[in-house]
Amino acid sequence: MIELWTQTSLQAREHGILSLEPVAAQTVDPFPREALQLLVDGTGPALIQDILDTRLRWAILPQQRTRCAMVIEAVMCAQSGDNPGLIRHKLGAIYQAQPEETAAGTATVRAPMVLKPRGNW
């Protein structure tokens, strides 16, 4: 990450901001790609900051929080020797219970998942 931004800064200083357009197009990670594209498009610094902060707050962090909660629960269940079906149910409940943040700043909760019993467990 450090190397990417060091090289990007050097290229921009030597060849201008527009020279970063191919770098943006080749960047795999969507967050830095969006940042580079906003820079190349001539978006002002305050607007770039606002757009990227909004993306982080409303899209990236909620997903990361859910993934981390699921990993923690899965590890605890595995260590406890829980039934794999129970683990699936618990992880599904975590996913379903996480509020979805909307652009307006309100939260909605996903509809609960209904599991049909399979066999005796």
N, C-alpha and C positions, 0 to 999 in steps of 0.2 A: 504494500500500500504506500509506504514512504517513497519507494523508488518510483512508482507510477506518478505520484504528484510532483516529485523532484524533477523528473524528466519532462513532465507536462509543463511545468513552470519554465524550465529552461527553453523548451521548444517555443513557447509563447513569447518569451523575451527575444529570442533570436529571429523568429520567423513570423511573429504576429499571432493574434488570437485565432484568426481564421484557419491557420495551419493545423489547429486541433480538431478540425472536422473529421478527418479520417481516424484519428485516435478515438473520438466519441463513437464513431460507427463500429469500431472494432472492440470496444469495451463490452465485456460480457455482462458484468454486474449492472442491473438496471439503475441503481441509485447513482453511482458515479457517471454512468452514461448520460442520465438526465442532467446532472450537474454540468457536465462538459457541453452538452447540447445547448443548455441555457446560456452558458458562457459564449459559445460560438455564435449564437443567435443575437448577441448584443444585449441581453437582458441586464438590467441594472442590478447592482450588488444587493440592494435592499429587497428587491423582488425575488432574486435568486435565493436569498436567505429565507424569505417567507415561504416560498414554494417548497424548498427542501425541508424546512422545519415542519411544515404541514404534512408532507409525505411521511416523515419520520414519526410524528405524533399519531397520525390517524391510520397509517397503513402498516408500517414496519414494526413498531413496538408492540402493538396488540398481537400480531402474529407471533412474534418472538416470545412474548409472555405466555401464550397458549402452548407453544412448542415446549418451552422450558417446564411448565407445569406438568405436561404429559410425560416428559422424560423423568422427572422426579418421581411421579406416581408409578411409572412403569418399573423403575429401579427398585422402589420400595416393595412393590408387589412381587417382583421376581425374587428379591431377597427373602420375602416371607413365604415363598413357595405357593403363591396363589394360583388357582386354576386359570389357564390361559383364557377361557371364556369370560371369567370374571374380570381379568385384566382388560380385555377388549371392551367390556361393558363400562368399566371405570373410565378408561381413556375416552370412550365415546361420550360419556357424561360430561367429562371436562371440556371436550371440544364443543358440545352442544350448549353448555352453560356459559361459555365465554361471551360477553356482550360484543356485538359488532358496533364499532364506532362509525358514525356517519359524518359526512362533511359538515353538517349543521351542528355537530357537537353533541348530539343526543345518542343514547345507546339503545340498541334493541337486542333482545335475547333471541337466539335461534330457537326454533321449535324443538321440543324435546324429542329425542330419538326413542322409538319404540322397538324393543327387542322381543322377538318371538323365541320362546324357549325351544332348544334343540336337545332332545334326549334328556337324560337324568344327570343334572349337575347342580 
